[in-house]
């Protein structure tokens, strides 16, 4: 759920952090140890979800193969990736042979270098052709822009701290400042690492006893979204094509996104791991996201047709959708204005 010239502002300061927690919340059916960055949740024999305790990182999935490990998502920072690697080594001594970048956003890709440094001759970073191209064209520029923007964002956090209206707000800002400063320090040292193995429509790993299908089903959250499907285990890993929060639309193709969700639903699965939020079961979330995408595009098109400016549309559509979705889509209020802005740009372009 996120990445970007000024990703902090665009995503409400959900900066990528590498600070380990001294205490973590135990999740049902998960393996969690105080001080570890991820709760490890078993999904099937040799398949695990890694759910971050710091929500600026993304969910990862660990798939143990006969001769190695496949990891879906590389995390937001090298230090977060190293923390994940340490936890993988507690599950198996097999090397990580494959890391899948589901799309270009930095909370899913900036940890790539940690895997190549740990296994310098034996790890492939996999993505769609489009995602690698996006990382070359946009990802590197966004990384540089974020480095330039971070000092101003940190200054704003410190300014907000001076006018904090409550103890809770002050504590939140103090945490955000600490994490922003830590992230900024690490961001400047990131070695931007591109995928080493790309595919167009599908890449099937058939070696050994487990089949892994890495699929492009259409444009959605970005134009290069990869999904990872384990047909025998009936597990689907969706990146940010579907997750437990509210859709974020900055780089999206919302009309095609609906079709891509339809295509994903046609696969046979019971368990879904999205890029953020809890592990999901069944297909109800697909229907909710399609409803949201149709609704936001229809309401924004109506506002545009009525002559509303983007700012007026943001207010009008947000206010109309809050009672319909705020209780069903976590973090809805944080993302809805930005989503309407994207919808407005698309409607304006089409007209």
C-alpha positions as CSV (number, residue, x, y, z in Angstrom):
1,X,0.0,0.0,0.0
2,X,2.6,2.8,-1.7
3,X,5.1,4.7,-3.1
4,X,7.0,8.5,-5.2
5,X,8.3,11.9,-5.4
6,X,7.1,12.8,-2.0
7,X,5.8,9.5,-0.7
8,X,5.5,10.7,2.9
9,X,2.9,13.4,1.9
10,X,1.2,11.2,-0.6
11,X,0.7,8.4,1.8
12,X,0.4,10.2,5.1
13,X,3.9,9.7,6.2
14,X,3.8,5.9,5.9
15,X,7.6,6.0,5.6
16,X,9.5,2.8,5.4
17,X,11.2,2.1,8.7
18,X,13.9,-0.3,9.8
19,X,13.5,0.0,13.6
20,X,12.9,-3.4,15.3
21,X,10.2,-3.4,18.0
22,X,11.0,-4.4,21.5
23,X,7.6,-6.0,21.8
24,X,5.3,-7.4,19.1
25,X,1.7,-8.3,19.0
26,X,1.1,-12.0,18.7
27,X,-1.1,-12.9,15.7
28,X,-3.4,-16.0,15.7
29,X,-1.6,-19.1,14.2
30,X,1.6,-17.0,13.8
31,X,5.2,-17.4,14.9
32,X,6.2,-14.1,16.6
33,X,9.2,-13.4,18.8
34,X,9.8,-10.2,20.7
35,X,12.1,-7.9,18.7
36,X,11.4,-9.5,15.3
37,X,10.1,-7.3,12.5
38,X,7.6,-9.8,11.1
39,X,5.0,-12.2,12.4
40,X,5.4,-15.5,10.5
41,X,2.0,-17.1,9.7
42,X,2.0,-20.6,8.3
43,X,-0.3,-20.9,5.3
44,X,0.5,-24.5,4.1
45,X,3.4,-26.9,4.4
46,X,6.5,-24.9,3.7
47,X,4.5,-21.7,2.8
48,X,4.4,-18.7,5.2
49,X,3.1,-15.1,5.2
50,X,5.4,-12.6,6.8
51,X,3.3,-9.8,8.3
52,X,5.2,-6.7,9.3
53,X,4.7,-5.0,12.6
54,X,5.6,-1.7,11.0
55,X,2.9,-1.0,8.5
56,X,5.2,1.0,6.2
57,X,6.7,-2.3,5.2
58,X,4.7,-4.7,3.0
59,X,3.6,-8.3,3.5
60,X,5.9,-10.9,2.2
61,X,5.4,-14.6,1.4
62,X,8.0,-17.3,1.9
63,X,7.8,-20.4,-0.3
64,X,10.2,-23.2,0.5
65,X,11.1,-25.1,-2.6
66,X,13.1,-28.4,-3.0
67,X,16.4,-26.6,-3.5
68,X,15.8,-23.1,-2.3
69,X,13.3,-20.5,-1.3
70,X,11.1,-18.1,-3.2
71,X,10.2,-14.8,-1.5
72,X,7.5,-12.5,-2.7
73,X,8.3,-8.8,-2.0
74,X,11.7,-7.3,-0.9
75,X,10.4,-4.8,1.6
76,X,10.9,-1.1,2.0
77,X,14.6,-0.9,3.1
78,X,17.6,-3.2,3.0
79,X,17.5,-3.4,6.8
80,X,13.9,-4.6,6.8
81,X,14.9,-7.2,4.1
82,X,17.8,-8.4,6.3
83,X,15.4,-8.8,9.2
84,X,13.2,-10.9,7.0
85,X,16.2,-12.9,5.8
86,X,17.2,-13.6,9.4
87,X,13.7,-14.9,10.1
88,X,13.7,-17.1,6.9
89,X,16.9,-18.7,8.1
90,X,15.1,-19.8,11.3
91,X,12.6,-21.6,9.0
92,X,15.1,-23.2,6.7
93,X,18.8,-23.3,5.8
94,X,18.0,-23.3,2.1
95,X,19.2,-20.2,0.2
96,X,16.7,-17.7,-1.3
97,X,16.9,-18.4,-5.0
98,X,14.1,-16.1,-6.2
99,X,12.6,-12.8,-5.0
100,X,9.5,-11.5,-6.7
101,X,8.9,-7.7,-7.0
102,X,5.1,-7.6,-7.6
103,X,5.4,-3.9,-8.8
104,X,7.6,-0.9,-8.8
105,X,6.7,0.8,-5.5
106,X,9.5,1.3,-3.1
107,X,7.9,-0.4,-0.1
108,X,8.1,-3.6,-2.2
109,X,11.5,-3.2,-3.9
110,X,14.1,-1.1,-2.0
111,X,15.2,-4.2,-0.1
112,X,16.3,-6.0,-3.2
113,X,20.0,-5.4,-2.6
114,X,20.0,-7.3,0.7
115,X,19.1,-10.6,-1.0
116,X,21.8,-10.2,-3.6
117,X,24.4,-9.3,-0.9
118,X,23.4,-12.3,1.1
119,X,23.4,-14.7,-1.9
120,X,25.5,-12.8,-4.5
121,X,25.7,-15.6,-7.1
122,X,22.5,-17.5,-6.5
123,X,19.5,-15.1,-6.3
124,X,17.2,-13.9,-9.1
125,X,15.0,-10.8,-8.7
126,X,11.9,-11.5,-10.7
127,X,9.4,-9.0,-12.1
128,X,7.3,-8.3,-15.2
129,X,9.1,-6.6,-18.1
130,X,6.9,-3.5,-17.3
131,X,7.9,-3.3,-13.7
132,X,11.6,-3.4,-14.5
133,X,11.1,-0.6,-17.1
134,X,9.0,1.4,-14.5
135,X,11.8,1.0,-12.0
136,X,14.3,2.3,-14.5
137,X,12.1,5.2,-15.7
138,X,10.4,6.2,-12.5
139,X,11.7,4.3,-9.5
140,X,15.2,5.7,-9.5
141,X,13.9,9.3,-10.0
142,X,11.3,8.8,-7.2
143,X,14.1,7.6,-4.9
144,X,16.2,10.7,-5.6
145,X,13.1,12.9,-5.2
146,X,12.3,11.3,-1.9
147,X,15.8,12.0,-0.6
148,X,15.4,15.6,-1.6
149,X,11.9,15.9,0.0
150,X,12.6,14.1,3.3
151,X,14.3,17.0,5.2
152,X,11.2,19.2,4.5
153,X,8.9,16.4,5.6
154,X,10.9,16.0,8.8
155,X,10.8,19.7,9.4
156,X,7.0,19.7,9.0
157,X,6.7,16.9,11.5
158,X,8.7,18.8,14.0
159,X,6.6,21.9,13.4
160,X,3.4,19.9,13.9
161,X,4.9,18.6,17.2
162,X,5.0,22.2,18.6
163,X,1.2,22.5,18.1
164,X,0.2,19.0,19.1
165,X,-3.3,19.2,20.6
166,X,-3.1,16.0,22.7
167,X,-0.7,13.7,24.4
168,X,-1.7,11.0,21.9
169,X,-1.0,13.3,18.9
170,X,2.4,14.3,20.4
171,X,3.4,10.6,21.0
172,X,2.5,9.8,17.4
173,X,4.5,12.7,16.0
174,X,7.5,11.8,18.2
175,X,7.4,8.3,16.8
176,X,7.0,9.6,13.3
177,X,9.9,11.9,13.7
178,X,12.2,9.2,15.0
179,X,11.2,6.8,12.3
180,X,11.5,9.4,9.5
181,X,15.0,10.3,10.6
182,X,16.0,6.7,10.7
183,X,14.5,6.0,7.3
184,X,16.1,9.1,5.8
185,X,19.5,8.0,7.0
186,X,19.1,4.6,5.4
187,X,17.4,5.9,2.2
188,X,20.6,7.8,1.3
189,X,22.6,4.6,1.4
190,X,20.2,2.4,-0.7
191,X,21.9,0.7,-3.7
192,X,19.0,0.8,-6.2
193,X,18.8,-2.8,-7.5
194,X,16.8,-3.8,-10.5
195,X,15.2,-7.2,-11.3
196,X,17.5,-9.6,-13.0
197,X,14.8,-11.9,-14.5
198,X,11.7,-10.6,-16.3
199,X,8.7,-12.1,-18.0
200,X,5.7,-10.9,-20.1
201,X,2.6,-12.9,-19.3
202,X,3.7,-15.8,-17.1
203,X,6.7,-17.5,-15.5
204,X,6.2,-21.0,-14.3
205,X,8.6,-22.7,-11.8
206,X,8.1,-26.4,-12.2
207,X,11.2,-27.7,-10.5
208,X,10.8,-30.3,-7.8
209,X,7.6,-31.0,-5.9
210,X,6.0,-27.5,-5.9
211,X,4.6,-25.6,-8.8
212,X,4.7,-21.8,-8.6
213,X,3.0,-19.6,-11.3
214,X,4.0,-16.0,-11.5
215,X,1.3,-14.2,-13.6
216,X,0.5,-10.9,-15.2
217,X,-3.3,-10.8,-15.6
218,X,-3.7,-7.2,-16.8
219,X,-3.1,-3.6,-15.7
220,X,-4.4,-2.8,-12.2
221,X,-2.6,-1.0,-9.4
222,X,0.2,-0.4,-11.9
223,X,0.8,-1.6,-15.5
224,X,3.2,-4.3,-14.4
225,X,1.5,-6.1,-11.4
226,X,2.6,-9.7,-10.9
227,X,0.6,-12.2,-8.9
228,X,2.0,-15.4,-7.5
229,X,-0.2,-18.4,-7.5
230,X,0.3,-21.8,-5.8
231,X,-2.3,-24.0,-7.4
232,X,-1.8,-27.1,-5.3
233,X,-1.9,-25.1,-2.1
234,X,-4.8,-22.8,-3.4
235,X,-2.9,-19.7,-2.3
236,X,-2.8,-16.4,-4.3
237,X,-0.4,-13.6,-3.6
238,X,-1.7,-10.4,-5.0
239,X,0.8,-7.6,-4.1
240,X,-1.2,-4.4,-4.2
241,X,-3.7,-5.6,-6.8
242,X,-5.7,-6.5,-3.7
243,X,-4.9,-6.1,0.0
244,X,-6.5,-5.5,3.3
245,X,-6.6,-1.7,3.3
246,X,-8.1,0.8,0.9
247,X,-6.9,0.7,-2.8
248,X,-4.3,3.4,-3.6
249,X,-4.7,4.6,-7.2
250,X,-1.7,6.8,-8.0
251,X,-0.2,4.7,-10.8
252,X,-3.4,2.7,-11.5
253,X,-5.6,1.9,-14.4
254,X,-9.0,1.6,-12.5
255,X,-11.2,0.5,-15.3
256,X,-8.8,-2.3,-16.3
257,X,-8.1,-3.0,-12.6
258,X,-11.7,-4.3,-12.3
259,X,-11.1,-6.7,-15.2
260,X,-7.8,-7.9,-13.7
261,X,-9.6,-8.6,-10.4
262,X,-12.2,-10.6,-12.3
263,X,-9.4,-12.6,-14.0
264,X,-7.7,-13.3,-10.6
265,X,-11.0,-14.4,-9.1
266,X,-11.3,-17.1,-11.8
267,X,-8.3,-18.8,-10.3
268,X,-9.0,-21.6,-7.8
269,X,-7.8,-20.4,-4.3
270,X,-8.8,-20.3,-0.7
271,X,-6.2,-18.1,0.8
272,X,-5.1,-14.6,-0.4
273,X,-2.1,-12.6,0.8
274,X,-2.2,-9.0,-0.3
275,X,0.5,-6.4,-0.1
276,X,-0.8,-5.0,3.2
277,X,-3.2,-6.0,6.0
278,X,-4.2,-9.4,7.3
279,X,-4.2,-12.7,5.4
280,X,-7.6,-13.1,3.6
281,X,-9.8,-16.0,2.7
282,X,-12.3,-16.4,0.0
283,X,-13.2,-13.8,-2.7
284,X,-15.4,-11.3,-0.9
285,X,-12.6,-8.6,-0.9
286,X,-12.4,-8.8,-4.6
287,X,-16.1,-7.8,-4.9
288,X,-15.6,-5.0,-2.4
289,X,-12.7,-3.5,-4.3
290,X,-14.5,-3.8,-7.6
291,X,-17.5,-2.0,-6.0
292,X,-15.2,0.7,-4.7
293,X,-13.4,1.2,-8.1
294,X,-16.7,1.4,-10.0
295,X,-18.2,3.8,-7.5
296,X,-15.3,6.2,-7.3
297,X,-15.0,6.4,-11.1
298,X,-18.7,7.0,-11.6
299,X,-19.0,9.6,-8.9
300,X,-15.9,11.4,-10.1
301,X,-17.1,11.4,-13.7
302,X,-20.4,12.9,-12.5
303,X,-18.6,15.6,-10.6
304,X,-16.4,16.4,-13.6
305,X,-19.5,16.5,-15.9
306,X,-21.1,19.0,-13.5
307,X,-18.0,21.3,-13.9
308,X,-16.5,20.6,-10.5
309,X,-12.8,21.5,-10.1
310,X,-10.5,18.7,-8.8
311,X,-10.6,20.1,-5.3
312,X,-14.4,20.4,-5.4
313,X,-14.6,16.8,-6.7
314,X,-12.3,15.6,-4.0
315,X,-14.6,17.0,-1.3
316,X,-17.9,16.0,-3.0
317,X,-16.9,12.4,-3.8
318,X,-15.1,11.8,-0.5
319,X,-18.0,13.0,1.6
320,X,-20.4,10.8,-0.4
321,X,-18.2,7.7,-0.1
322,X,-17.2,7.9,3.6
323,X,-20.4,6.5,5.0
324,X,-20.4,3.7,2.4
325,X,-16.7,2.5,2.8
326,X,-15.0,4.0,5.8
327,X,-16.1,1.1,8.0
328,X,-15.3,-1.6,5.4
329,X,-11.9,-0.3,4.1
330,X,-9.2,0.4,6.6
331,X,-7.3,3.7,6.1
332,X,-10.1,4.9,3.8
333,X,-10.0,8.5,5.1
334,X,-6.2,8.7,4.5
335,X,-6.4,7.7,0.9
336,X,-9.7,8.7,-0.5
337,X,-8.8,12.3,-1.5
338,X,-5.7,11.2,-3.4
339,X,-7.7,8.4,-5.1
340,X,-10.4,10.9,-6.2
341,X,-7.6,13.1,-7.6
342,X,-6.3,10.2,-9.7
343,X,-9.9,9.4,-10.8
344,X,-10.4,13.0,-11.8
345,X,-7.2,13.0,-13.9
346,X,-8.4,9.9,-15.7
347,X,-11.8,11.3,-16.4
348,X,-10.4,14.6,-17.6
349,X,-8.0,12.8,-19.9
350,X,-10.7,10.6,-21.4
351,X,-12.7,13.7,-22.1
